[in-house]
């Protein structure tokens, strides 16, 4: 169950990065958007850092050597 929740959190961060990259590309192409460019950069920084943190946690908790020892 906890593994599923962590995977969902990772997917949420990937979606957040993807949406903000889309917004950034749309703004660069001149499409109207109510979001400030600075806010998009801050959101990318936030979602990217959260993704790295959740990925590190997931690896350490479920894929690392310690997790393999616990299963045996």
Secondary structure, 3 states (H helix, E strand, C coil): CHHHHHHHHHHHHHHHHHHHHHHHHHHHCCCCCCCCHHHHHHHHHHHHHHHHHHHHHHHHHHHCHHHHHHHC
